């Protein structure tokens, strides 16, 4: 999206605020609420809308700030691993969206590649952090944490984020003028 630096900063701050607040909406659902991955949505959107530097920054600091202020997620290893995972989401969505043509199928491609990349980063960081803690990071933890427990959130992301991005692209186009989004 073609936004001024100030507008990107304001939008990034809004996405950070959403990442801090959205988990409260799903908190009463217990474990199911965590499966919706409420912090992921604003970070992924931030990468798409504000670009990779802002997406990376918001993704990295959101879980750390939330851990310090609210005690959730626990700082070690969860918030630290999430910080790297969400930073990867913000970075990769912003990067791929900038590089790919601005068509719906490429929005999906950027999103899916970012989701895979973020989960790979989470897995690698978790492996290191659990090793530092003297605990094994098992395949069961990987499959459960990165895939099975995340399926509802993954489905929400695959449906909502492209719809939001396509709607934003349509609202940015002006009749009779070609627009360049990026």
Secondary structure, DSSP 4 states (H G I P E B T S, - for coil): ----HHHHHHHHHHHHHHHHHHHHHHGGGTHHHHHT-HHHHHHHHHHHHH-HHHHHHHHHHHHHHHHHHH--S-IIIIIHHHHHHHHHHHHHHHHHHHHS-SSHHHHHHHHHHHHHHHHHHHHHHHHHHHHHTT----HHHHHHHHTGGGHHHHHHHHHHHHHHHHHHHHHH--TTS-----
